[in-house]
Amino acid sequence: MTTQDSPVTEEELHAYVDGELPADRKKAVAAWLAAHPDEAAIVAAWLAQAEAIRARYGEVASEPVPERLKLDRIMRQTRPGRSIAALAAAAAIAAFIVGGAAGWMARGASAASPSTSGSITADALEAHKLYVVEVRHPVEVPGNERAHMTAWLTKRLGYAQRIPDLQSIGLKLVGGRLLPGPSGAAALYMYEGSSGERFTLYCAKATEPESALRFKAGKQFAAFSWIDQNAGYVVSGPDNRDRLEMVTKTIYEQVDRSGARKS
């Protein structure tokens, strides 16, 4: 039996977004989300996506099924003596057409308005996976050319870059490279530990409001991301949350103090 004090489940979070929770559980879930900002950010994204779908396709969803696709019409038009299997196939085709159209509309709504932070994080993780395995060419500019790299990428991105120093936590700057980002140029800086572990810092222009740290876990890699003054930052590395969080906080403090802001 579910009570007001029962643990919050993922199914309840989806029901919360859909407005299907009982009043007592809705209050409990709201209180739980207030104490869990990472999960609250995910739920907020779900709510925004649901609202976008309703705003864009609400009228279409409420339209009646076209007369030619109604099952009883298909059944009446079927030739006498046609097999049950053929009738079932006709019904399946009608269901596929209606269901496929609805699925395609939902896909369109999702693709039409992706969040900047989500795009930046996805691009950062893809870049991380692509370049951390490189042995000879992981970066364009080596770490011993920090001054040149800083000036070059500051000019290309359009806002001041400060490359964090992570030697205090055992990470050496391998170097950096220029990449295409969701809203223009992006920069990727790579760091390496004595054991060979690699972390990357991805910087790109963002159009969303400032946000706190957000965590995204994967099968092999994970990332922390945030947005600050029209710039998005993503720190990616091995799927070890404690270690990645330490690296992220060290970077976050240096970027925050540096005045790395969009000009």
FIBALUM-500826 format. One record per atom (N, C-alpha, C, CB): residue in three letters; z, x, y. Coordinates in steps of 0.02 Angstrom, whole numbers, padded with zeros to 5 digits, always signed. Glycine has a CB too. Example, Ala and Ser with C-alpha at 12.3 -4.5 7.8 and 13.67 -1.06 7.14 Angstrom:
ALA+00390+00660-00284;ALA+00390+00615-00225;ALA+00390+00660-00165;ALA+00452+00565-00224;SER+00354+00642-00112;SER+00357+00684-00053;SER+00394+00645+00002;SER+00286+00704-00030;
% end
This chain:
MET+00000+00042-00060;MET+00000+00000+00000;MET+00000+00044+00062;MET+00061-00047+00000;THR-00043+00027+00111;THR-00046+00066+00172;THR+00002+00038+00224;THR-00118+00067+00200;THR+00043+00081+00252;THR+00091+00061+00303;THR+00075+00097+00368;THR+00163+00075+00281;GLN+00112+00082+00420;GLN+00100+00113+00485;GLN+00113+00188+00482;GLN+00145+00082+00538;ASP+00156+00210+00436;ASP+00174+00281+00432;ASP+00133+00318+00379;ASP+00247+00288+00416;SER+00084+00285+00347;SER+00043+00318+00296;SER-00001+00372+00328;SER+00000+00267+00258;PRO-00017+00426+00290;PRO-00061+00478+00318;PRO-00129+00449+00336;PRO-00070+00535+00267;VAL-00160+00477+00388;VAL-00225+00454+00411;VAL-00280+00486+00368;VAL-00236+00472+00486;THR-00325+00445+00342;THR-00379+00469+00298;THR-00445+00470+00337;THR-00385+00425+00235;GLU-00494+00504+00308;GLU-00560+00507+00340;GLU-00592+00437+00341;GLU-00606+00556+00303;GLU-00580+00398+00288;GLU-00607+00330+00287;GLU-00579+00288+00344;GLU-00591+00296+00220;GLU-00515+00300+00360;GLU-00485+00263+00415;GLU-00514+00284+00483;GLU-00410+00272+00415;LEU-00531+00348+00488;LEU-00561+00371+00551;LEU-00629+00337+00562;LEU-00570+00449+00550;HIS-00668+00330+00508;HIS-00732+00294+00515;HIS-00720+00220+00531;HIS-00773+00302+00450;ALA-00669+00190+00499;ALA-00653+00121+00513;ALA-00629+00112+00585;ALA-00600+00095+00465;TYR-00594+00162+00610;TYR-00570+00162+00679;TYR-00629+00161+00727;TYR-00525+00223+00694;VAL-00679+00203+00713;VAL-00739+00205+00754;VAL-00776+00138+00751;VAL-00785+00262+00732;ASP-00778+00107+00692;ASP-00814+00044+00683;ASP-00775-00017+00705;ASP-00833+00036+00611;GLY-00711-00006+00726;GLY-00670-00062+00748;GLY-00647-00107+00692;GLY-00707-00103+00798;GLU-00638-00079+00632;GLU-00621-00119+00573;GLU-00550-00107+00548;GLU-00669-00105+00518;LEU-00509-00072+00587;LEU-00441-00059+00566;LEU-00395-00117+00586;LEU-00415+00007+00596;PRO-00344-00132+00544;PRO-00293-00180+00565;PRO-00257-00154+00628;PRO-00242-00193+00509;ALA-00228-00199+00666;ALA-00198-00181+00730;ALA-00143-00128+00722;ALA-00169-00242+00764;ASP-00101-00134+00670;ASP-00046-00086+00662;ASP-00072-00016+00644;ASP+00003-00110+00608;ARG-00124-00013+00603;ARG-00152+00053+00585;ARG-00193+00083+00642;ARG-00197+00046+00523;LYS-00224+00040+00682;LYS-00262+00065+00740;LYS-00215+00103+00788;LYS-00296+00007+00777;LYS-00156+00076+00798;LYS-00107+00109+00842;LYS-00084+00175+00811;LYS-00047+00063+00854;ALA-00073+00176+00745;ALA-00051+00237+00712;ALA-00105+00290+00713;ALA-00031+00221+00639;VAL-00168+00271+00703;VAL-00223+00319+00704;VAL-00232+00347+00775;VAL-00288+00285+00680;ALA-00226+00304+00825;ALA-00232+00327+00894;ALA-00179+00379+00911;ALA-00228+00268+00943;ALA-00118+00367+00887;ALA-00064+00415+00898;ALA-00076+00481+00862;ALA+00004+00386+00877;TRP-00103+00476+00801;TRP-00119+00536+00762;TRP-00173+00577+00795;TRP-00140+00517+00690;LEU-00224+00544+00822;LEU-00278+00579+00856;LEU-00253+00614+00919;LEU-00334+00530+00874;ALA-00205+00583+00953;ALA-00177+00614+01013;ALA-00142+00679+00997;ALA-00128+00566+01047;ALA-00118+00686+00935;ALA-00083+00747+00915;ALA-00128+00796+00879;ALA-00025+00729+00870;HIS-00192+00777+00868;HIS-00239+00820+00833;HIS-00304+00824+00874;HIS-00254+00794+00761;PRO-00307+00867+00924;PRO-00365+00869+00970;PRO-00431+00886+00937;PRO-00352+00919+01024;ASP-00431+00929+00885;ASP-00494+00946+00852;ASP-00525+00885+00819;ASP-00483+01001+00799;GLU-00484+00847+00783;GLU-00509+00786+00750;GLU-00526+00733+00803;GLU-00456+00759+00701;ALA-00487+00731+00857;ALA-00502+00682+00911;ALA-00570+00696+00942;ALA-00447+00685+00965;ALA-00589+00760+00948;ALA-00654+00777+00976;ALA-00710+00753+00930;ALA-00660+00853+00987;ILE-00700+00759+00864;ILE-00750+00736+00815;ILE-00758+00660+00820;ILE-00730+00757+00744;VAL-00701+00625+00822;VAL-00703+00552+00827;VAL-00736+00529+00892;VAL-00632+00522+00822;ALA-00723+00565+00946;ALA-00754+00549+01010;ALA-00830+00556+01005;ALA-00727+00594+01066;ALA-00853+00607+00969;ALA-00925+00617+00959;ALA-00955+00559+00918;ALA-00940+00685+00924;TRP-00918+00538+00866;TRP-00941+00480+00826;TRP-00947+00418+00870;TRP-00892+00466+00768;LEU-00897+00406+00912;LEU-00898+00348+00956;LEU-00956+00350+01004;LEU-00832+00342+00995;ALA-00969+00410+01032;ALA-01025+00417+01079;ALA-01092+00404+01044;ALA-01024+00488+01110;GLN-01098+00430+00982;GLN-01160+00419+00945;GLN-01170+00345+00928;GLN-01161+00461+00881;ALA-01116+00313+00907;ALA-01121+00241+00891;ALA-01141+00201+00953;ALA-01054+00215+00864;GLU-01112+00218+01010;GLU-01129+00184+01072;GLU-01202+00196+01092;GLU-01083+00206+01129;ALA-01226+00258+01081;ALA-01296+00273+01096;ALA-01343+00233+01052;ALA-01309+00348+01087;ILE-01326+00226+00988;ILE-01367+00186+00943;ILE-01368+00113+00964;ILE-01341+00192+00870;ARG-01308+00086+00982;ARG-01305+00016+01003;ARG-01345+00005+01067;ARG-01232-00005+01014;ALA-01339+00052+01114;ALA-01374+00045+01178;ALA-01449+00047+01170;ALA-01352+00099+01226;ARG-01473+00090+01124;ARG-01545+00100+01118;ARG-01577+00050+01070;ARG-01560+00169+01095;TYR-01541+00031+01016;TYR-01573-00009+00964;TYR-01537-00075+00950;TYR-01576+00031+00900;GLY-01491-00094+00994;GLY-01454-00156+00983;GLY-01499-00216+00979;GLY-01404-00165+01037;GLU-01548-00221+01025;GLU-01593-00279+01025;GLU-01636-00280+00963;GLU-01637-00278+01087;VAL-01660-00222+00941;VAL-01702-00219+00881;VAL-01662-00240+00819;VAL-01730-00147+00871;ALA-01600-00218+00815;ALA-01559-00234+00757;ALA-01545-00308+00751;ALA-01493-00195+00759;SER-01543-00343+00809;SER-01528-00414+00808;SER-01589-00458+00798;SER-01493-00434+00873;GLU-01648-00427+00798;GLU-01710-00466+00788;GLU-01713-00492+00716;GLU-01772-00424+00805;PRO-01742-00552+00707;PRO-01749-00578+00638;PRO-01799-00538+00597;PRO-01770-00652+00640;VAL-01791-00542+00532;VAL-01838-00508+00487;VAL-01906-00541+00494;VAL-01813-00510+00413;PRO-01960-00503+00502;PRO-02027-00533+00508;PRO-02041-00579+00449;PRO-02081-00478+00512;GLU-02076-00633+00464;GLU-02089-00684+00413;GLU-02124-00655+00352;GLU-02131-00740+00443;ARG-02171-00608+00365;ARG-02210-00580+00309;ARG-02168-00537+00262;ARG-02268-00539+00336;LEU-02109-00517+00284;LEU-02067-00474+00242;LEU-02010-00512+00208;LEU-02039-00418+00284;LYS-02005-00577+00221;LYS-01951-00615+00188;LYS-01966-00623+00114;LYS-01943-00684+00222;LEU-01913-00615+00074;LEU-01921-00615+00002;LEU-01950-00680-00025;LEU-01855-00601-00031;ASP-01927-00737+00002;ASP-01952-00801-00024;ASP-02027-00809-00010;ASP-01913-00860+00006;ARG-02051-00783+00047;ARG-02123-00787+00062;ARG-02162-00744+00013;ARG-02137-00765+00135;ILE-02136-00683-00001;ILE-02169-00639-00049;ILE-02173-00672-00118;ILE-02134-00572-00054;MET-02117-00706-00137;MET-02114-00739-00202;MET-02165-00796-00205;MET-02043-00766-00216;ARG-02171-00834-00151;ARG-02218-00891-00151;ARG-02291-00868-00156;ARG-02208-00934-00089;GLN-02305-00810-00124;GLN-02374-00786-00123;GLN-02394-00750-00186;GLN-02383-00740-00064;THR-02345-00738-00230;THR-02361-00703-00293;THR-02401-00748-00339;THR-02296-00679-00328;ARG-02452-00722-00369;ARG-02494-00761-00413;ARG-02455-00790-00471;ARG-02552-00719-00440;PRO-02470-00852-00492;PRO-02436-00881-00551;PRO-02445-00837-00612;PRO-02462-00951-00565;GLY-02393-00832-00651;GLY-02396-00794-00712;GLY-02382-00720-00703;GLY-02462-00802-00742;ARG-02370-00698-00642;ARG-02356-00627-00632;ARG-02289-00610-00662;ARG-02358-00609-00556;SER-02282-00551-00688;SER-02223-00532-00725;SER-02161-00526-00680;SER-02234-00466-00762;ILE-02102-00531-00712;ILE-02039-00522-00676;ILE-02036-00452-00647;ILE-01980-00533-00723;ALA-02062-00403-00683;ALA-02061-00334-00659;ALA-02101-00328-00594;ALA-02089-00286-00712;ALA-02159-00364-00591;ALA-02200-00361-00531;ALA-02164-00393-00473;ALA-02267-00395-00543;LEU-02129-00449-00486;LEU-02091-00482-00433;LEU-02036-00436-00407;LEU-02061-00548-00458;ALA-02002-00403-00454;ALA-01949-00357-00434;ALA-01977-00299-00392;ALA-01913-00329-00495;ALA-02036-00276-00411;ALA-02067-00221-00374;ALA-02084-00244-00303;ALA-02130-00196-00409;ALA-02108-00305-00295;ALA-02124-00331-00229;ALA-02061-00336-00186;ALA-02157-00400-00235;ALA-02006-00359-00216;ALA-01943-00364-00179;ALA-01919-00295-00159;ALA-01890-00399-00221;ALA-01928-00246-00203;ALA-01905-00178-00188;ALA-01945-00149-00130;ALA-01912-00133-00250;ILE-02011-00164-00130;ILE-02053-00139-00075;ILE-02031-00168-00009;ILE-02127-00156-00088;ALA-02015-00233-00008;ALA-01992-00264+00054;ALA-01927-00234+00077;ALA-01984-00340+00044;ALA-01881-00224+00030;ALA-01817-00194+00048;ALA-01826-00123+00074;ALA-01769-00194-00011;PHE-01872-00087+00043;PHE-01885-00018+00065;PHE-01913-00016+00136;PHE-01935+00017+00018;ILE-01959-00062+00151;ILE-01988-00064+00218;ILE-01935-00078+00270;ILE-02044-00117+00222;VAL-01894-00130+00258;VAL-01843-00149+00307;VAL-01790-00094+00313;VAL-01810-00215+00288;GLY-01765-00071+00256;GLY-01714-00019+00257;GLY-01739+00046+00285;GLY-01687-00008+00188;GLY-01801+00065+00268;GLY-01829+00127+00294;GLY-01838+00124+00369;GLY-01895+00141+00261;ALA-01859+00067+00395;ALA-01867+00061+00467;ALA-01800+00068+00502;ALA-01898-00006+00485;ALA-01748+00036+00474;ALA-01682+00042+00505;ALA-01657+00114+00503;ALA-01632-00004+00470;GLY-01669+00148+00447;GLY-01648+00217+00441;GLY-01684+00262+00490;GLY-01659+00242+00370;TRP-01748+00249+00499;TRP-01787+00291+00546;TRP-01763+00280+00617;TRP-01862+00276+00540;MET-01746+00218+00635;MET-01721+00204+00702;MET-01655+00240+00713;MET-01713+00129+00713;ALA-01611+00239+00663;ALA-01547+00274+00670;ALA-01557+00348+00678;ALA-01501+00259+00611;ARG-01607+00375+00640;ARG-01622+00446+00646;ARG-01646+00462+00716;ARG-01676+00466+00594;GLY-01688+00418+00744;GLY-01713+00429+00810;GLY-01658+00429+00862;GLY-01764+00377+00827;ALA-01609+00383+00854;ALA-01555+00380+00902;ALA-01514+00442+00900;ALA-01512+00320+00889;SER-01502+00468+00840;SER-01462+00528+00834;SER-01497+00588+00863;SER-01445+00542+00761;ALA-01564+00593+00850;ALA-01601+00650+00873;ALA-01616+00647+00948;ALA-01665+00657+00835;ALA-01614+00586+00976;ALA-01634+00579+01045;ALA-01582+00607+01093;ALA-01646+00507+01061;SER-01519+00607+01073;SER-01468+00629+01120;SER-01417+00675+01088;SER-01432+00569+01149;PRO-01439+00733+01062;PRO-01392+00781+01033;PRO-01348+00810+01088;PRO-01429+00836+00995;SER-01285+00824+01072;SER-01241+00853+01122;SER-01259+00926+01133;SER-01167+00847+01101;THR-01249+00949+01195;THR-01263+01020+01210;THR-01218+01065+01169;THR-01253+01034+01285;SER-01154+01048+01165;SER-01108+01090+01127;SER-01126+01093+01054;SER-01036+01064+01135;GLY-01149+01037+01026;GLY-01169+01037+00956;GLY-01231+01080+00945;GLY-01183+00966+00933;SER-01279+01077+00991;SER-01339+01117+00985;SER-01324+01191+00992;SER-01391+01097+01038;ILE-01280+01208+01039;ILE-01261+01278+01049;ILE-01226+01305+00987;ILE-01216+01285+01111;THR-01180+01267+00960;THR-01144+01290+00900;THR-01191+01299+00841;THR-01089+01241+00882;ALA-01236+01251+00831;ALA-01284+01256+00776;ALA-01329+01317+00784;ALA-01328+01192+00772;ASP-01354+01328+00845;ASP-01397+01386+00857;ASP-01359+01452+00847;ASP-01426+01384+00928;ALA-01296+01452+00869;ALA-01255+01512+00862;ALA-01243+01530+00789;ALA-01188+01503+00898;LEU-01228+01480+00749;LEU-01216+01493+00678;LEU-01279+01516+00642;LEU-01188+01430+00643;GLU-01337+01488+00661;GLU-01400+01510+00631;GLU-01414+01582+00650;GLU-01457+01464+00654;ALA-01403+01599+00713;ALA-01414+01669+00734;ALA-01366+01716+00699;ALA-01405+01675+00810;HIS-01304+01695+00691;HIS-01255+01736+00657;HIS-01277+01750+00585;HIS-01185+01701+00657;LYS-01296+01697+00549;LYS-01317+01705+00480;LYS-01379+01751+00475;LYS-01333+01637+00448;LEU-01423+01745+00524;LEU-01485+01783+00521;LEU-01474+01858+00533;LEU-01534+01756+00572;TYR-01431+01875+00581;TYR-01426+01945+00603;TYR-01368+01985+00573;TYR-01420+01947+00677;VAL-01315+01952+00550;VAL-01259+01992+00523;VAL-01277+02028+00458;VAL-01199+01948+00512;VAL-01330+02005+00425;VAL-01349+02038+00362;VAL-01397+02097+00374;VAL-01382+01987+00315;GLU-01421+02104+00436;GLU-01467+02158+00451;GLU-01431+02226+00450;GLU-01500+02147+00520;VAL-01463+02275+00420;VAL-01433+02342+00417;VAL-01462+02387+00471;VAL-01446+02373+00347;ARG-01528+02389+00478;ARG-01559+02435+00525;ARG-01571+02405+00594;ARG-01624+02460+00498;HIS-01582+02338+00597;HIS-01599+02307+00662;HIS-01557+02245+00676;HIS-01674+02288+00662;PRO-01491+02251+00676;PRO-01450+02192+00690;PRO-01450+02172+00764;PRO-01379+02205+00668;VAL-01466+02220+00810;VAL-01464+02206+00882;VAL-01525+02238+00915;VAL-01399+02233+00913;GLU-01537+02218+00979;GLU-01591+02247+01018;GLU-01566+02307+01058;GLU-01621+02196+01066;VAL-01506+02300+01087;VAL-01476+02353+01128;VAL-01412+02376+01094;VAL-01463+02329+01201;PRO-01405+02440+01079;PRO-01344+02464+01045;PRO-01283+02461+01090;PRO-01355+02536+01021;GLY-01225+02460+01058;GLY-01163+02453+01094;GLY-01147+02509+01142;GLY-01108+02447+01046;ASN-01175+02570+01131;ASN-01161+02625+01177;ASN-01201+02620+01242;ASN-01177+02691+01143;GLU-01241+02567+01249;GLU-01277+02554+01311;GLU-01250+02490+01344;GLU-01353+02548+01299;ARG-01184+02485+01346;ARG-01151+02425+01370;ARG-01172+02407+01442;ARG-01075+02434+01367;ALA-01173+02456+01487;ALA-01189+02442+01557;ALA-01259+02414+01565;ALA-01182+02506+01599;HIS-01308+02444+01530;HIS-01376+02419+01533;HIS-01381+02349+01503;HIS-01424+02467+01496;MET-01348+02340+01446;MET-01350+02275+01413;MET-01320+02220+01456;MET-01314+02278+01345;THR-01264+02236+01489;THR-01231+02187+01533;THR-01276+02166+01590;THR-01166+02215+01559;ALA-01307+02216+01623;ALA-01350+02201+01680;ALA-01412+02161+01658;ALA-01372+02265+01715;TRP-01442+02182+01603;TRP-01503+02149+01578;TRP-01490+02076+01560;TRP-01530+02186+01517;LEU-01437+02063+01520;LEU-01424+01995+01497;LEU-01396+01951+01553;LEU-01376+01996+01439;THR-01361+01980+01601;THR-01339+01942+01659;THR-01399+01915+01697;THR-01295+01985+01705;LYS-01449+01958+01706;LYS-01510+01938+01741;LYS-01548+01885+01703;LYS-01555+01998+01754;ARG-01554+01892+01637;ARG-01593+01845+01597;ARG-01559+01778+01589;ARG-01607+01875+01529;LEU-01492+01777+01583;LEU-01457+01714+01574;LEU-01443+01679+01640;LEU-01392+01726+01537;GLY-01438+01717+01694;GLY-01428+01686+01759;GLY-01356+01677+01779;GLY-01460+01622+01761;TYR-01309+01704+01741;TYR-01239+01704+01760;TYR-01206+01767+01732;TYR-01202+01639+01735;ALA-01152+01788+01765;ALA-01122+01853+01750;ALA-01098+01858+01678;ALA-01063+01866+01796;GLN-01116+01914+01646;GLN-01095+01928+01578;GLN-01043+01984+01578;GLN-01156+01947+01534;ARG-00990+01974+01541;ARG-00943+02028+01528;ARG-00935+02032+01453;ARG-00874+02016+01564;ILE-00950+02089+01426;ILE-00948+02097+01353;ILE-00877+02116+01333;ILE-00999+02152+01329;PRO-00843+02073+01296;PRO-00773+02087+01278;PRO-00764+02151+01238;PRO-00744+02028+01239;ASP-00707+02184+01248;ASP-00688+02244+01211;ASP-00638+02222+01157;ASP-00658+02299+01258;LEU-00657+02230+01094;LEU-00616+02207+01039;LEU-00587+02264+00997;LEU-00656+02161+00994;GLN-00585+02324+01025;GLN-00559+02381+00987;GLN-00485+02373+00971;GLN-00570+02445+01026;SER-00449+02335+01013;SER-00377+02325+01001;SER-00364+02286+00937;SER-00346+02288+01059;ILE-00414+02248+00913;ILE-00406+02211+00850;ILE-00452+02240+00796;ILE-00421+02136+00861;GLY-00474+02302+00805;GLY-00511+02337+00753;GLY-00584+02321+00747;GLY-00480+02324+00689;LEU-00615+02297+00802;LEU-00686+02280+00800;LEU-00724+02321+00851;LEU-00696+02204+00813;LYS-00778+02352+00829;LYS-00821+02393+00871;LYS-00883+02354+00890;LYS-00840+02459+00836;LEU-00906+02362+00953;LEU-00966+02329+00976;LEU-01027+02361+00944;LEU-00971+02332+01053;VAL-01065+02323+00906;VAL-01127+02347+00876;VAL-01182+02345+00929;VAL-01146+02304+00815;GLY-01184+02293+00968;GLY-01234+02286+01020;GLY-01249+02213+01034;GLY-01298+02322+01001;GLY-01306+02200+01066;GLY-01324+02132+01084;GLY-01398+02120+01084;GLY-01296+02115+01151;ARG-01418+02058+01091;ARG-01489+02040+01093;ARG-01498+01976+01134;ARG-01517+02032+01022;LEU-01559+01967+01158;LEU-01579+01906+01193;LEU-01610+01857+01144;LEU-01630+01923+01250;LEU-01590+01793+01151;LEU-01616+01741+01106;LEU-01635+01679+01147;LEU-01563+01723+01052;PRO-01679+01637+01120;PRO-01691+01572+01152;PRO-01632+01526+01138;PRO-01758+01540+01128;GLY-01610+01488+01188;GLY-01555+01442+01179;GLY-01577+01370+01190;GLY-01499+01459+01226;PRO-01533+01321+01182;PRO-01550+01251+01190;PRO-01574+01234+01261;PRO-01492+01207+01172;SER-01549+01271+01311;SER-01566+01257+01381;SER-01588+01320+01418;SER-01506+01225+01417;GLY-01623+01364+01385;GLY-01645+01426+01416;GLY-01625+01486+01375;GLY-01617+01432+01486;ALA-01618+01544+01408;ALA-01601+01605+01372;ALA-01528+01604+01348;ALA-01612+01666+01417;ALA-01516+01640+01293;ALA-01449+01647+01264;ALA-01438+01720+01245;ALA-01440+01600+01202;ALA-01376+01740+01241;ALA-01358+01809+01222;ALA-01316+01808+01159;ALA-01321+01845+01280;LEU-01326+01857+01117;LEU-01286+01865+01056;LEU-01258+01935+01054;LEU-01329+01850+00992;TYR-01192+01941+01050;TYR-01158+02006+01045;TYR-01126+02011+00976;TYR-01104+02014+01102;MET-01134+02069+00945;MET-01109+02078+00877;MET-01055+02131+00875;MET-01166+02096+00829;TYR-01003+02118+00834;TYR-00948+02164+00824;TYR-00938+02176+00750;TYR-00882+02137+00856;GLU-00913+02235+00732;GLU-00904+02252+00662;GLU-00837+02286+00652;GLU-00961+02298+00638;GLY-00803+02269+00596;GLY-00739+02300+00578;GLY-00749+02358+00530;GLY-00693+02248+00548;SER-00696+02394+00516;SER-00700+02452+00472;SER-00719+02433+00401;SER-00634+02489+00472;SER-00703+02372+00381;SER-00720+02350+00314;SER-00790+02320+00309;SER-00670+02298+00291;GLY-00826+02318+00366;GLY-00894+02291+00366;GLY-00899+02219+00388;GLY-00923+02298+00298;GLU-00842+02187+00400;GLU-00845+02117+00423;GLU-00876+02115+00493;GLU-00773+02085+00424;ARG-00916+02063+00505;ARG-00951+02057+00569;ARG-00936+01990+00602;ARG-01025+02065+00560;PHE-00929+01993+00669;PHE-00919+01934+00709;PHE-00970+01934+00766;PHE-00846+01931+00737;THR-00989+01876+00790;THR-01036+01872+00845;THR-01010+01826+00899;THR-01105+01848+00820;LEU-01027+01842+00961;LEU-01014+01799+01019;LEU-01081+01777+01046;LEU-00971+01836+01074;TYR-01091+01711+01049;TYR-01153+01682+01073;TYR-01139+01648+01140;TYR-01182+01631+01021;CYS-01181+01661+01190;CYS-01173+01632+01257;CYS-01237+01597+01277;CYS-01153+01686+01310;ALA-01232+01536+01302;ALA-01291+01498+01324;ALA-01271+01448+01378;ALA-01323+01461+01264;LYS-01321+01428+01417;LYS-01308+01379+01470;LYS-01290+01312+01438;LYS-01371+01372+01516;ALA-01242+01276+01468;ALA-01221+01211+01444;ALA-01222+01161+01501;ALA-01151+01214+01412;THR-01235+01098+01486;THR-01238+01046+01537;THR-01181+00996+01531;THR-01303+01011+01535;GLU-01138+01004+01481;GLU-01082+00958+01470;GLU-01020+00982+01508;GLU-01067+00951+01396;PRO-00971+00937+01516;PRO-00909+00957+01549;PRO-00872+01010+01509;PRO-00863+00896+01559;GLU-00823+01043+01540;GLU-00784+01093+01506;GLU-00748+01063+01446;GLU-00732+01125+01555;SER-00738+01104+01395;SER-00705+01080+01334;SER-00658+01133+01307;SER-00757+01060+01280;ALA-00609+01111+01270;ALA-00562+01157+01238;ALA-00594+01186+01176;ALA-00495+01121+01220;LEU-00559+01231+01143;LEU-00585+01262+01082;LEU-00596+01209+01028;LEU-00537+01317+01056;ARG-00653+01216+00994;ARG-00669+01172+00938;ARG-00686+01215+00877;ARG-00727+01123+00955;PHE-00665+01193+00819;PHE-00677+01232+00758;PHE-00727+01196+00713;PHE-00610+01243+00720;LYS-00774+01236+00686;LYS-00824+01209+00639;LYS-00825+01254+00578;LYS-00895+01204+00671;ALA-00808+01225+00520;ALA-00806+01263+00458;ALA-00870+01254+00419;ALA-00745+01242+00416;GLY-00890+01306+00382;GLY-00948+01303+00339;GLY-00931+01330+00270;GLY-01006+01342+00369;LYS-00982+01336+00228;LYS-00969+01361+00160;LYS-00953+01436+00160;LYS-01029+01347+00116;GLN-00985+01473+00204;GLN-00976+01545+00205;GLN-00954+01571+00274;GLN-01040+01579+00185;PHE-00976+01536+00327;PHE-00960+01556+00395;PHE-00926+01499+00432;PHE-01024+01579+00432;ALA-00892+01517+00486;ALA-00859+01467+00527;ALA-00866+01488+00600;ALA-00784+01458+00508;ALA-00848+01442+00646;ALA-00857+01457+00717;ALA-00806+01420+00759;ALA-00927+01440+00739;PHE-00786+01452+00814;PHE-00748+01420+00867;PHE-00794+01416+00928;PHE-00682+01459+00884;SER-00794+01360+00964;SER-00837+01352+01022;SER-00799+01320+01079;SER-00899+01311+01004;TRP-00824+01331+01139;TRP-00796+01298+01199;TRP-00848+01301+01254;TRP-00729+01330+01221;ILE-00839+01260+01305;ILE-00882+01260+01364;ILE-00839+01272+01426;ILE-00922+01192+01371;ASP-00862+01317+01469;ASP-00825+01335+01529;ASP-00873+01346+01587;ASP-00781+01397+01518;GLN-00870+01304+01638;GLN-00911+01312+01698;GLN-00985+01321+01682;GLN-00887+01372+01738;ASN-01013+01271+01647;ASN-01084+01269+01632;ASN-01108+01324+01585;ASN-01124+01273+01695;ALA-01062+01357+01550;ALA-01081+01406+01500;ALA-01046+01389+01434;ALA-01061+01478+01523;GLY-01085+01391+01380;GLY-01058+01378+01314;GLY-01047+01443+01276;GLY-01103+01331+01274;TYR-00992+01448+01240;TYR-00975+01508+01203;TYR-00960+01489+01130;TYR-00915+01546+01235;VAL-00985+01529+01083;VAL-00972+01518+01012;VAL-00955+01585+00980;VAL-01033+01484+00977;VAL-00897+01587+00947;VAL-00878+01647+00909;VAL-00884+01629+00835;VAL-00804+01670+00926;SER-00928+01666+00800;SER-00941+01652+00729;SER-00919+01711+00687;SER-01016+01638+00717;GLY-00900+01697+00625;GLY-00879+01750+00579;GLY-00866+01722+00510;GLY-00817+01784+00605;PRO-00838+01763+00466;PRO-00822+01740+00398;PRO-00776+01680+00401;PRO-00789+01797+00358;ASP-00779+01638+00349;ASP-00740+01577+00347;ASP-00667+01592+00331;ASP-00768+01528+00295;ASN-00634+01627+00377;ASN-00563+01642+00373;ASN-00534+01621+00440;ASN-00549+01720+00359;ARG-00505+01561+00442;ARG-00487+01531+00507;ARG-00437+01572+00546;ARG-00459+01461+00496;ASP-00387+01599+00513;ASP-00336+01638+00548;ASP-00366+01700+00582;ASP-00281+01660+00500;ARG-00407+01737+00545;ARG-00439+01797+00573;ARG-00487+01778+00629;ARG-00475+01836+00518;LEU-00527+01727+00618;LEU-00575+01705+00668;LEU-00541+01680+00731;LEU-00621+01651+00640;GLU-00484+01647+00722;GLU-00447+01622+00780;GLU-00420+01680+00822;GLU-00390+01576+00757;MET-00396+01733+00789;MET-00371+01791+00825;MET-00427+01823+00866;MET-00340+01841+00777;VAL-00486+01831+00834;VAL-00543+01861+00869;VAL-00563+01817+00928;VAL-00603+01870+00820;THR-00565+01751+00917;THR-00585+01704+00969;THR-00538+01707+01028;THR-00588+01633+00941;LYS-00473+01708+01016;LYS-00425+01709+01071;LYS-00431+01773+01111;LYS-00354+01702+01043;THR-00444+01829+01078;THR-00453+01892+01114;THR-00515+01888+01159;THR-00459+01951+01065;ILE-00569+01861+01132;ILE-00630+01853+01172;ILE-00619+01803+01228;ILE-00688+01830+01128;TYR-00588+01746+01213;TYR-00577+01693+01261;TYR-00539+01718+01322;TYR-00539+01634+01228;GLU-00486+01757+01310;GLU-00445+01783+01365;GLU-00486+01829+01410;GLU-00384+01819+01338;GLN-00529+01870+01380;GLN-00568+01916+01421;GLN-00624+01880+01459;GLN-00598+01971+01376;VAL-00657+01833+01428;VAL-00709+01795+01462;VAL-00679+01754+01517;VAL-00747+01751+01412;ASP-00620+01725+01505;ASP-00588+01681+01554;ASP-00566+01721+01617;ASP-00526+01647+01523;ARG-00545+01783+01607;ARG-00523+01824+01663;ARG-00581+01858+01700;ARG-00474+01877+01639;SER-00639+01859+01668;SER-00694+01901+01694;SER-00731+01869+01752;SER-00741+01916+01640;GLY-00724+01804+01760;GLY-00765+01770+01811;GLY-00836+01761+01788;GLY-00763+01808+01876;ALA-00847+01757+01721;ALA-00914+01747+01694;ALA-00933+01674+01705;ALA-00919+01766+01618;ARG-00963+01659+01761;ARG-00978+01590+01780;ARG-01052+01586+01800;ARG-00932+01566+01837;LYS-01077+01526+01794;LYS-01147+01514+01815;LYS-01151+01521+01890;LYS-01172+01444+01791;SER-01199+01559+01914;SER-01207+01568+01985;SER-01247+01512+02017;SER-01239+01635+02000;
% end
